[in-house]
Amino acid sequence: MEFFNSAVDTLQTIVVGLGGALCVWGGINLLEGYGQDNPGSNAHVR
């Protein structure tokens, strides 16, 4: 039973790590997306 508990703890750590990484990656993508939303930022381009 000790091996099973160890495996569950390891899997939980991996899942939490992947979730955190996806959260950070999604936040960065969200912030990067705002660069193209403002038409006024392209006013200098003719």
One Martini backbone bead per residue (centre of mass of N, CA, C, O) as a GRO file, in nm:
protein
   46
    1MET     BB    1   0.055   0.065  -0.015
    2GLU     BB    2   0.297   0.258  -0.024
    3PHE     BB    3   0.333   0.264  -0.330
    4PHE     BB    4   0.058   0.386  -0.397
    5ASN     BB    5   0.097   0.650  -0.239
    6SER     BB    6   0.347   0.742  -0.395
    7ALA     BB    7   0.215   0.750  -0.676
    8VAL     BB    8  -0.003   0.959  -0.607
    9ASP     BB    9   0.188   1.186  -0.524
   10THR     BB   10   0.338   1.208  -0.792
   11LEU     BB   11   0.092   1.260  -0.974
   12GLN     BB   12  -0.001   1.515  -0.829
   13THR     BB   13   0.253   1.682  -0.885
   14ILE     BB   14   0.234   1.671  -1.193
   15VAL     BB   15  -0.049   1.796  -1.227
   16VAL     BB   16   0.010   2.064  -1.083
   17GLY     BB   17   0.243   2.149  -1.268
   18LEU     BB   18   0.083   2.150  -1.534
   19GLY     BB   19  -0.134   2.351  -1.445
   20GLY     BB   20   0.056   2.588  -1.390
   21ALA     BB   21   0.183   2.604  -1.672
   22LEU     BB   22  -0.084   2.654  -1.826
   23CYS     BB   23  -0.161   2.912  -1.679
   24VAL     BB   24   0.083   3.081  -1.761
   25TRP     BB   25   0.056   3.042  -2.069
   26GLY     BB   26  -0.232   3.161  -2.091
   27GLY     BB   27  -0.164   3.441  -1.976
   28ILE     BB   28   0.042   3.521  -2.190
   29ASN     BB   29  -0.146   3.491  -2.434
   30LEU     BB   30  -0.351   3.699  -2.341
   31LEU     BB   31  -0.156   3.943  -2.328
   32GLU     BB   32  -0.058   3.925  -2.627
   33GLY     BB   33  -0.344   3.972  -2.765
   34TYR     BB   34  -0.371   4.291  -2.697
   35GLY     BB   35  -0.186   4.414  -2.931
   36GLN     BB   36  -0.427   4.384  -3.174
   37ASP     BB   37  -0.689   4.555  -3.052
   38ASN     BB   38  -0.557   4.842  -3.128
   39PRO     BB   39  -0.591   5.064  -3.386
   40GLY     BB   40  -0.418   5.308  -3.271
   41SER     BB   41  -0.134   5.152  -3.285
   42ASN     BB   42  -0.154   5.189  -3.628
   43ALA     BB   43  -0.131   5.500  -3.709
   44HIS     BB   44   0.174   5.502  -3.834
   45VAL     BB   45   0.050   5.328  -4.054
   46ARG     BB   46   0.010   5.351  -4.425
   0.00000   0.00000   0.00000
